[in-house]
Amino acid sequence: MDIAHIIAEEKIKQAINDGDFDNLPGAGKPLQLEDLSHIPEELRQAYRMMKKLM
C-alpha cells in the first residue's frame, strides 16, 4: 500500500466517525444503475459520454 492510499483510508474513517456521511441525499434508496452488459467493455465509457450529450 502506498502512503496516499493509507492517508485516504484514514480520512474516510475519520469522516465516518464524525458523521459526515450521515443524512446524505438518497441515503437508503436503491442505486439506479444502467445495464451496459450489451455494450462491449472497451466502448462503455464512450457510450456514457455520448448518452450525456443527448
CHARMM-style PDB file with segment names, atoms N, HN, CA, C and O in Angstrom:
ATOM      1  N   MET     1       0.836  -1.178   0.000  1.00  0.00      PROA
ATOM      2  CA  MET     1       0.000   0.000   0.000  1.00  0.00      PROA
ATOM      3  C   MET     1       0.885   1.248   0.000  1.00  0.00      PROA
ATOM      4  O   MET     1       1.883   1.309   0.718  1.00  0.00      PROA
ATOM      5  N   ASP     2       0.521   2.216  -0.790  1.00  0.00      PROA
ATOM      6  HN  ASP     2      -0.290   2.167  -1.374  1.00  0.00      PROA
ATOM      7  CA  ASP     2       1.310   3.447  -0.793  1.00  0.00      PROA
ATOM      8  C   ASP     2       0.750   4.434   0.233  1.00  0.00      PROA
ATOM      9  O   ASP     2      -0.350   4.245   0.752  1.00  0.00      PROA
ATOM     10  N   ILE     3       1.503   5.467   0.512  1.00  0.00      PROA
ATOM     11  HN  ILE     3       2.397   5.620   0.090  1.00  0.00      PROA
ATOM     12  CA  ILE     3       1.148   6.431   1.560  1.00  0.00      PROA
ATOM     13  C   ILE     3      -0.145   7.173   1.241  1.00  0.00      PROA
ATOM     14  O   ILE     3      -0.919   7.479   2.149  1.00  0.00      PROA
ATOM     15  N   ALA     4      -0.391   7.469  -0.038  1.00  0.00      PROA
ATOM     16  HN  ALA     4       0.238   7.221  -0.775  1.00  0.00      PROA
ATOM     17  CA  ALA     4      -1.618   8.176  -0.412  1.00  0.00      PROA
ATOM     18  C   ALA     4      -2.851   7.336  -0.090  1.00  0.00      PROA
ATOM     19  O   ALA     4      -3.865   7.864   0.366  1.00  0.00      PROA
ATOM     20  N   HSD     5      -2.762   6.044  -0.325  1.00  0.00      PROA
ATOM     21  HN  HSD     5      -1.937   5.616  -0.695  1.00  0.00      PROA
ATOM     22  CA  HSD     5      -3.881   5.146  -0.030  1.00  0.00      PROA
ATOM     23  C   HSD     5      -4.145   5.098   1.477  1.00  0.00      PROA
ATOM     24  O   HSD     5      -5.297   5.129   1.912  1.00  0.00      PROA
ATOM     25  N   ILE     6      -3.092   5.025   2.255  1.00  0.00      PROA
ATOM     26  HN  ILE     6      -2.157   5.000   1.902  1.00  0.00      PROA
ATOM     27  CA  ILE     6      -3.225   4.973   3.712  1.00  0.00      PROA
ATOM     28  C   ILE     6      -3.846   6.263   4.246  1.00  0.00      PROA
ATOM     29  O   ILE     6      -4.723   6.223   5.109  1.00  0.00      PROA
ATOM     30  N   ILE     7      -3.391   7.402   3.734  1.00  0.00      PROA
ATOM     31  HN  ILE     7      -2.679   7.435   3.034  1.00  0.00      PROA
ATOM     32  CA  ILE     7      -3.934   8.694   4.180  1.00  0.00      PROA
ATOM     33  C   ILE     7      -5.407   8.815   3.803  1.00  0.00      PROA
ATOM     34  O   ILE     7      -6.221   9.275   4.603  1.00  0.00      PROA
ATOM     35  N   ALA     8      -5.747   8.401   2.584  1.00  0.00      PROA
ATOM     36  HN  ALA     8      -5.086   8.026   1.934  1.00  0.00      PROA
ATOM     37  CA  ALA     8      -7.146   8.464   2.144  1.00  0.00      PROA
ATOM     38  C   ALA     8      -8.032   7.603   3.029  1.00  0.00      PROA
ATOM     39  O   ALA     8      -9.111   8.034   3.434  1.00  0.00      PROA
ATOM     40  N   GLU     9      -7.585   6.387   3.332  1.00  0.00      PROA
ATOM     41  HN  GLU     9      -6.709   6.037   3.003  1.00  0.00      PROA
ATOM     42  CA  GLU     9      -8.362   5.497   4.197  1.00  0.00      PROA
ATOM     43  C   GLU     9      -8.572   6.105   5.579  1.00  0.00      PROA
ATOM     44  O   GLU     9      -9.666   6.011   6.134  1.00  0.00      PROA
ATOM     45  N   GLU    10      -7.553   6.718   6.134  1.00  0.00      PROA
ATOM     46  HN  GLU    10      -6.663   6.795   5.683  1.00  0.00      PROA
ATOM     47  CA  GLU    10      -7.667   7.341   7.447  1.00  0.00      PROA
ATOM     48  C   GLU    10      -8.653   8.518   7.428  1.00  0.00      PROA
ATOM     49  O   GLU    10      -9.432   8.695   8.365  1.00  0.00      PROA
ATOM     50  N   LYS    11      -8.614   9.315   6.358  1.00  0.00      PROA
ATOM     51  HN  LYS    11      -7.982   9.171   5.597  1.00  0.00      PROA
ATOM     52  CA  LYS    11      -9.539  10.446   6.246  1.00  0.00      PROA
ATOM     53  C   LYS    11     -10.980   9.956   6.112  1.00  0.00      PROA
ATOM     54  O   LYS    11     -11.894  10.555   6.678  1.00  0.00      PROA
ATOM     55  N   ILE    12     -11.184   8.883   5.374  1.00  0.00      PROA
ATOM     56  HN  ILE    12     -10.442   8.396   4.914  1.00  0.00      PROA
ATOM     57  CA  ILE    12     -12.533   8.316   5.226  1.00  0.00      PROA
ATOM     58  C   ILE    12     -13.030   7.791   6.570  1.00  0.00      PROA
ATOM     59  O   ILE    12     -14.173   8.040   6.954  1.00  0.00      PROA
ATOM     60  N   LYS    13     -12.171   7.064   7.282  1.00  0.00      PROA
ATOM     61  HN  LYS    13     -11.243   6.861   6.970  1.00  0.00      PROA
ATOM     62  CA  LYS    13     -12.564   6.549   8.609  1.00  0.00      PROA
ATOM     63  C   LYS    13     -12.915   7.687   9.558  1.00  0.00      PROA
ATOM     64  O   LYS    13     -13.881   7.594  10.314  1.00  0.00      PROA
ATOM     65  N   GLN    14     -12.130   8.760   9.517  1.00  0.00      PROA
ATOM     66  HN  GLN    14     -11.345   8.836   8.903  1.00  0.00      PROA
ATOM     67  CA  GLN    14     -12.402   9.912  10.386  1.00  0.00      PROA
ATOM     68  C   GLN    14     -13.732  10.562  10.024  1.00  0.00      PROA
ATOM     69  O   GLN    14     -14.494  10.945  10.912  1.00  0.00      PROA
ATOM     70  N   ALA    15     -14.021  10.692   8.726  1.00  0.00      PROA
ATOM     71  HN  ALA    15     -13.402  10.381   8.005  1.00  0.00      PROA
ATOM     72  CA  ALA    15     -15.286  11.285   8.283  1.00  0.00      PROA
ATOM     73  C   ALA    15     -16.469  10.433   8.727  1.00  0.00      PROA
ATOM     74  O   ALA    15     -17.508  10.964   9.121  1.00  0.00      PROA
ATOM     75  N   ILE    16     -16.315   9.120   8.663  1.00  0.00      PROA
ATOM     76  HN  ILE    16     -15.472   8.689   8.342  1.00  0.00      PROA
ATOM     77  CA  ILE    16     -17.386   8.222   9.118  1.00  0.00      PROA
ATOM     78  C   ILE    16     -17.617   8.419  10.612  1.00  0.00      PROA
ATOM     79  O   ILE    16     -18.757   8.534  11.060  1.00  0.00      PROA
ATOM     80  N   ASN    17     -16.534   8.456  11.378  1.00  0.00      PROA
ATOM     81  HN  ASN    17     -15.607   8.361  11.014  1.00  0.00      PROA
ATOM     82  CA  ASN    17     -16.654   8.646  12.828  1.00  0.00      PROA
ATOM     83  C   ASN    17     -17.254  10.000  13.186  1.00  0.00      PROA
ATOM     84  O   ASN    17     -17.976  10.114  14.177  1.00  0.00      PROA
ATOM     85  N   ASP    18     -16.962  11.027  12.389  1.00  0.00      PROA
ATOM     86  HN  ASP    18     -16.375  10.934  11.585  1.00  0.00      PROA
ATOM     87  CA  ASP    18     -17.501  12.372  12.638  1.00  0.00      PROA
ATOM     88  C   ASP    18     -18.945  12.516  12.171  1.00  0.00      PROA
ATOM     89  O   ASP    18     -19.592  13.521  12.464  1.00  0.00      PROA
ATOM     90  N   GLY    19     -19.459  11.517  11.443  1.00  0.00      PROA
ATOM     91  HN  GLY    19     -18.934  10.700  11.204  1.00  0.00      PROA
ATOM     92  CA  GLY    19     -20.836  11.567  10.957  1.00  0.00      PROA
ATOM     93  C   GLY    19     -21.006  12.377   9.687  1.00  0.00      PROA
ATOM     94  O   GLY    19     -22.122  12.784   9.362  1.00  0.00      PROA
ATOM     95  N   ASP    20     -19.929  12.619   8.966  1.00  0.00      PROA
ATOM     96  HN  ASP    20     -19.023  12.289   9.230  1.00  0.00      PROA
ATOM     97  CA  ASP    20     -20.017  13.415   7.736  1.00  0.00      PROA
ATOM     98  C   ASP    20     -20.827  12.731   6.642  1.00  0.00      PROA
ATOM     99  O   ASP    20     -21.296  13.393   5.716  1.00  0.00      PROA
ATOM    100  N   PHE    21     -20.997  11.412   6.737  1.00  0.00      PROA
ATOM    101  HN  PHE    21     -20.616  10.874   7.489  1.00  0.00      PROA
ATOM    102  CA  PHE    21     -21.738  10.685   5.711  1.00  0.00      PROA
ATOM    103  C   PHE    21     -23.173  10.388   6.125  1.00  0.00      PROA
ATOM    104  O   PHE    21     -23.909   9.733   5.387  1.00  0.00      PROA
ATOM    105  N   ASP    22     -23.574  10.866   7.299  1.00  0.00      PROA
ATOM    106  HN  ASP    22     -22.975  11.398   7.898  1.00  0.00      PROA
ATOM    107  CA  ASP    22     -24.951  10.663   7.750  1.00  0.00      PROA
ATOM    108  C   ASP    22     -25.883  11.624   7.011  1.00  0.00      PROA
ATOM    109  O   ASP    22     -25.502  12.752   6.699  1.00  0.00      PROA
ATOM    110  N   ASN    23     -27.081  11.178   6.742  1.00  0.00      PROA
ATOM    111  HN  ASN    23     -27.391  10.261   6.996  1.00  0.00      PROA
ATOM    112  CA  ASN    23     -28.130  12.002   6.132  1.00  0.00      PROA
ATOM    113  C   ASN    23     -27.748  12.573   4.768  1.00  0.00      PROA
ATOM    114  O   ASN    23     -28.096  13.713   4.458  1.00  0.00      PROA
ATOM    115  N   LEU    24     -27.048  11.807   3.962  1.00  0.00      PROA
ATOM    116  HN  LEU    24     -26.766  10.881   4.214  1.00  0.00      PROA
ATOM    117  CA  LEU    24     -26.750  12.242   2.597  1.00  0.00      PROA
ATOM    118  C   LEU    24     -28.000  12.083   1.736  1.00  0.00      PROA
ATOM    119  O   LEU    24     -28.815  11.200   2.001  1.00  0.00      PROA
ATOM    120  N   PRO    25     -28.168  12.924   0.704  1.00  0.00      PROA
ATOM    121  CA  PRO    25     -29.328  12.779  -0.167  1.00  0.00      PROA
ATOM    122  C   PRO    25     -29.338  11.385  -0.810  1.00  0.00      PROA
ATOM    123  O   PRO    25     -28.314  10.916  -1.306  1.00  0.00      PROA
ATOM    124  N   GLY    26     -30.474  10.747  -0.795  1.00  0.00      PROA
ATOM    125  HN  GLY    26     -31.306  11.127  -0.391  1.00  0.00      PROA
ATOM    126  CA  GLY    26     -30.616   9.428  -1.405  1.00  0.00      PROA
ATOM    127  C   GLY    26     -30.179   8.283  -0.515  1.00  0.00      PROA
ATOM    128  O   GLY    26     -30.167   7.133  -0.954  1.00  0.00      PROA
ATOM    129  N   ALA    27     -29.822   8.568   0.715  1.00  0.00      PROA
ATOM    130  HN  ALA    27     -29.832   9.502   1.072  1.00  0.00      PROA
ATOM    131  CA  ALA    27     -29.386   7.512   1.627  1.00  0.00      PROA
ATOM    132  C   ALA    27     -30.509   6.508   1.844  1.00  0.00      PROA
ATOM    133  O   ALA    27     -31.650   6.897   2.094  1.00  0.00      PROA
ATOM    134  N   GLY    28     -30.197   5.239   1.752  1.00  0.00      PROA
ATOM    135  HN  GLY    28     -29.270   4.924   1.549  1.00  0.00      PROA
ATOM    136  CA  GLY    28     -31.182   4.186   1.972  1.00  0.00      PROA
ATOM    137  C   GLY    28     -32.022   3.861   0.761  1.00  0.00      PROA
ATOM    138  O   GLY    28     -32.860   2.961   0.815  1.00  0.00      PROA
ATOM    139  N   LYS    29     -31.818   4.572  -0.327  1.00  0.00      PROA
ATOM    140  HN  LYS    29     -31.138   5.303  -0.371  1.00  0.00      PROA
ATOM    141  CA  LYS    29     -32.568   4.301  -1.553  1.00  0.00      PROA
ATOM    142  C   LYS    29     -31.702   3.480  -2.504  1.00  0.00      PROA
ATOM    143  O   LYS    29     -30.477   3.600  -2.492  1.00  0.00      PROA
ATOM    144  N   PRO    30     -32.333   2.651  -3.325  1.00  0.00      PROA
ATOM    145  CA  PRO    30     -31.537   1.838  -4.253  1.00  0.00      PROA
ATOM    146  C   PRO    30     -30.857   2.704  -5.314  1.00  0.00      PROA
ATOM    147  O   PRO    30     -31.388   3.735  -5.728  1.00  0.00      PROA
ATOM    148  N   LEU    31     -29.686   2.271  -5.741  1.00  0.00      PROA
ATOM    149  HN  LEU    31     -29.254   1.434  -5.405  1.00  0.00      PROA
ATOM    150  CA  LEU    31     -28.975   2.970  -6.801  1.00  0.00      PROA
ATOM    151  C   LEU    31     -29.643   2.692  -8.139  1.00  0.00      PROA
ATOM    152  O   LEU    31     -30.153   1.595  -8.368  1.00  0.00      PROA
ATOM    153  N   GLN    32     -29.642   3.665  -9.004  1.00  0.00      PROA
ATOM    154  HN  GLN    32     -29.228   4.556  -8.818  1.00  0.00      PROA
ATOM    155  CA  GLN    32     -30.194   3.495 -10.335  1.00  0.00      PROA
ATOM    156  C   GLN    32     -29.025   3.253 -11.292  1.00  0.00      PROA
ATOM    157  O   GLN    32     -28.437   4.189 -11.833  1.00  0.00      PROA
ATOM    158  N   LEU    33     -28.714   1.994 -11.481  1.00  0.00      PROA
ATOM    159  HN  LEU    33     -29.192   1.234 -11.042  1.00  0.00      PROA
ATOM    160  CA  LEU    33     -27.585   1.623 -12.316  1.00  0.00      PROA
ATOM    161  C   LEU    33     -28.050   1.292 -13.729  1.00  0.00      PROA
ATOM    162  O   LEU    33     -29.137   0.749 -13.928  1.00  0.00      PROA
ATOM    163  N   GLU    34     -27.220   1.623 -14.692  1.00  0.00      PROA
ATOM    164  HN  GLU    34     -26.337   2.064 -14.530  1.00  0.00      PROA
ATOM    165  CA  GLU    34     -27.521   1.281 -16.074  1.00  0.00      PROA
ATOM    166  C   GLU    34     -26.983  -0.114 -16.370  1.00  0.00      PROA
ATOM    167  O   GLU    34     -25.909  -0.484 -15.897  1.00  0.00      PROA
ATOM    168  N   ASP    35     -27.723  -0.876 -17.144  1.00  0.00      PROA
ATOM    169  HN  ASP    35     -28.596  -0.576 -17.529  1.00  0.00      PROA
ATOM    170  CA  ASP    35     -27.245  -2.181 -17.575  1.00  0.00      PROA
ATOM    171  C   ASP    35     -26.514  -1.993 -18.903  1.00  0.00      PROA
ATOM    172  O   ASP    35     -27.139  -1.837 -19.951  1.00  0.00      PROA
ATOM    173  N   LEU    36     -25.212  -2.010 -18.844  1.00  0.00      PROA
ATOM    174  HN  LEU    36     -24.704  -2.136 -17.992  1.00  0.00      PROA
ATOM    175  CA  LEU    36     -24.401  -1.835 -20.049  1.00  0.00      PROA
ATOM    176  C   LEU    36     -23.760  -3.147 -20.479  1.00  0.00      PROA
ATOM    177  O   LEU    36     -22.770  -3.149 -21.210  1.00  0.00      PROA
ATOM    178  N   SER    37     -24.322  -4.256 -20.029  1.00  0.00      PROA
ATOM    179  HN  SER    37     -25.127  -4.254 -19.435  1.00  0.00      PROA
ATOM    180  CA  SER    37     -23.729  -5.547 -20.343  1.00  0.00      PROA
ATOM    181  C   SER    37     -23.781  -5.856 -21.840  1.00  0.00      PROA
ATOM    182  O   SER    37     -22.998  -6.670 -22.330  1.00  0.00      PROA
ATOM    183  N   HSD    38     -24.696  -5.212 -22.568  1.00  0.00      PROA
ATOM    184  HN  HSD    38     -25.331  -4.550 -22.170  1.00  0.00      PROA
ATOM    185  CA  HSD    38     -24.789  -5.449 -24.008  1.00  0.00      PROA
ATOM    186  C   HSD    38     -23.805  -4.596 -24.815  1.00  0.00      PROA
ATOM    187  O   HSD    38     -23.661  -4.785 -26.023  1.00  0.00      PROA
ATOM    188  N   ILE    39     -23.127  -3.655 -24.142  1.00  0.00      PROA
ATOM    189  HN  ILE    39     -23.244  -3.501 -23.161  1.00  0.00      PROA
ATOM    190  CA  ILE    39     -22.134  -2.793 -24.782  1.00  0.00      PROA
ATOM    191  C   ILE    39     -20.751  -3.406 -24.533  1.00  0.00      PROA
ATOM    192  O   ILE    39     -20.431  -3.745 -23.393  1.00  0.00      PROA
ATOM    193  N   PRO    40     -19.927  -3.553 -25.575  1.00  0.00      PROA
ATOM    194  CA  PRO    40     -18.579  -4.074 -25.346  1.00  0.00      PROA
ATOM    195  C   PRO    40     -17.827  -3.210 -24.328  1.00  0.00      PROA
ATOM    196  O   PRO    40     -17.966  -1.987 -24.323  1.00  0.00      PROA
ATOM    197  N   GLU    41     -17.043  -3.843 -23.482  1.00  0.00      PROA
ATOM    198  HN  GLU    41     -16.930  -4.837 -23.486  1.00  0.00      PROA
ATOM    199  CA  GLU    41     -16.383  -3.153 -22.374  1.00  0.00      PROA
ATOM    200  C   GLU    41     -15.546  -1.962 -22.835  1.00  0.00      PROA
ATOM    201  O   GLU    41     -15.532  -0.923 -22.174  1.00  0.00      PROA
ATOM    202  N   GLU    42     -14.856  -2.102 -23.949  1.00  0.00      PROA
ATOM    203  HN  GLU    42     -14.867  -2.946 -24.485  1.00  0.00      PROA
ATOM    204  CA  GLU    42     -13.992  -1.016 -24.421  1.00  0.00      PROA
ATOM    205  C   GLU    42     -14.781   0.173 -24.975  1.00  0.00      PROA
ATOM    206  O   GLU    42     -14.196   1.229 -25.216  1.00  0.00      PROA
ATOM    207  N   LEU    43     -16.094   0.028 -25.183  1.00  0.00      PROA
ATOM    208  HN  LEU    43     -16.569  -0.829 -24.987  1.00  0.00      PROA
ATOM    209  CA  LEU    43     -16.923   1.117 -25.707  1.00  0.00      PROA
ATOM    210  C   LEU    43     -17.837   1.735 -24.658  1.00  0.00      PROA
ATOM    211  O   LEU    43     -18.536   2.702 -24.958  1.00  0.00      PROA
ATOM    212  N   ARG    44     -17.854   1.216 -23.456  1.00  0.00      PROA
ATOM    213  HN  ARG    44     -17.286   0.430 -23.212  1.00  0.00      PROA
ATOM    214  CA  ARG    44     -18.812   1.674 -22.441  1.00  0.00      PROA
ATOM    215  C   ARG    44     -18.593   3.130 -22.044  1.00  0.00      PROA
ATOM    216  O   ARG    44     -19.561   3.880 -21.913  1.00  0.00      PROA
ATOM    217  N   GLN    45     -17.356   3.543 -21.852  1.00  0.00      PROA
ATOM    218  HN  GLN    45     -16.570   2.934 -21.959  1.00  0.00      PROA
ATOM    219  CA  GLN    45     -17.105   4.926 -21.460  1.00  0.00      PROA
ATOM    220  C   GLN    45     -17.557   5.883 -22.558  1.00  0.00      PROA
ATOM    221  O   GLN    45     -18.175   6.907 -22.268  1.00  0.00      PROA
ATOM    222  N   ALA    46     -17.258   5.565 -23.804  1.00  0.00      PROA
ATOM    223  HN  ALA    46     -16.756   4.733 -24.039  1.00  0.00      PROA
ATOM    224  CA  ALA    46     -17.694   6.402 -24.917  1.00  0.00      PROA
ATOM    225  C   ALA    46     -19.223   6.436 -24.980  1.00  0.00      PROA
ATOM    226  O   ALA    46     -19.809   7.484 -25.249  1.00  0.00      PROA
ATOM    227  N   TYR    47     -19.862   5.308 -24.736  1.00  0.00      PROA
ATOM    228  HN  TYR    47     -19.386   4.456 -24.517  1.00  0.00      PROA
ATOM    229  CA  TYR    47     -21.321   5.246 -24.738  1.00  0.00      PROA
ATOM    230  C   TYR    47     -21.902   6.165 -23.670  1.00  0.00      PROA
ATOM    231  O   TYR    47     -22.865   6.886 -23.931  1.00  0.00      PROA
ATOM    232  N   ARG    48     -21.326   6.145 -22.468  1.00  0.00      PROA
ATOM    233  HN  ARG    48     -20.544   5.559 -22.255  1.00  0.00      PROA
ATOM    234  CA  ARG    48     -21.817   7.003 -21.378  1.00  0.00      PROA
ATOM    235  C   ARG    48     -21.651   8.474 -21.752  1.00  0.00      PROA
ATOM    236  O   ARG    48     -22.544   9.286 -21.510  1.00  0.00      PROA
ATOM    237  N   MET    49     -20.519   8.810 -22.337  1.00  0.00      PROA
ATOM    238  HN  MET    49     -19.793   8.151 -22.534  1.00  0.00      PROA
ATOM    239  CA  MET    49     -20.269  10.195 -22.706  1.00  0.00      PROA
ATOM    240  C   MET    49     -21.254  10.668 -23.767  1.00  0.00      PROA
ATOM    241  O   MET    49     -21.794  11.770 -23.665  1.00  0.00      PROA
ATOM    242  N   MET    50     -21.490   9.854 -24.771  1.00  0.00      PROA
ATOM    243  HN  MET    50     -21.052   8.959 -24.854  1.00  0.00      PROA
ATOM    244  CA  MET    50     -22.425  10.218 -25.824  1.00  0.00      PROA
ATOM    245  C   MET    50     -23.846  10.336 -25.272  1.00  0.00      PROA
ATOM    246  O   MET    50     -24.600  11.220 -25.678  1.00  0.00      PROA
ATOM    247  N   LYS    51     -24.203   9.466 -24.367  1.00  0.00      PROA
ATOM    248  HN  LYS    51     -23.590   8.748 -24.036  1.00  0.00      PROA
ATOM    249  CA  LYS    51     -25.542   9.496 -23.787  1.00  0.00      PROA
ATOM    250  C   LYS    51     -25.775  10.784 -22.999  1.00  0.00      PROA
ATOM    251  O   LYS    51     -26.877  11.333 -23.018  1.00  0.00      PROA
ATOM    252  N   LYS    52     -24.736  11.271 -22.304  1.00  0.00      PROA
ATOM    253  HN  LYS    52     -23.841  10.825 -22.289  1.00  0.00      PROA
ATOM    254  CA  LYS    52     -24.864  12.521 -21.536  1.00  0.00      PROA
ATOM    255  C   LYS    52     -25.075  13.715 -22.446  1.00  0.00      PROA
ATOM    256  O   LYS    52     -25.713  14.690 -22.048  1.00  0.00      PROA
ATOM    257  N   LEU    53     -24.548  13.656 -23.665  1.00  0.00      PROA
ATOM    258  HN  LEU    53     -24.029  12.864 -23.989  1.00  0.00      PROA
ATOM    259  CA  LEU    53     -24.688  14.765 -24.599  1.00  0.00      PROA
ATOM    260  C   LEU    53     -26.105  14.885 -25.153  1.00  0.00      PROA
ATOM    261  O   LEU    53     -26.516  15.956 -25.600  1.00  0.00      PROA
ATOM    262  N   MET    54     -26.831  13.801 -25.121  1.00  0.00      PROA
ATOM    263  HN  MET    54     -26.496  12.932 -24.757  1.00  0.00      PROA
ATOM    264  CA  MET    54     -28.186  13.795 -25.696  1.00  0.00      PROA
ATOM    265  C   MET    54     -29.201  14.323 -24.740  1.00  0.00      PROA
ATOM    266  OT1 MET    54     -30.386  14.385 -25.068  1.00  0.00      PROA
TER     267      MET     54
END
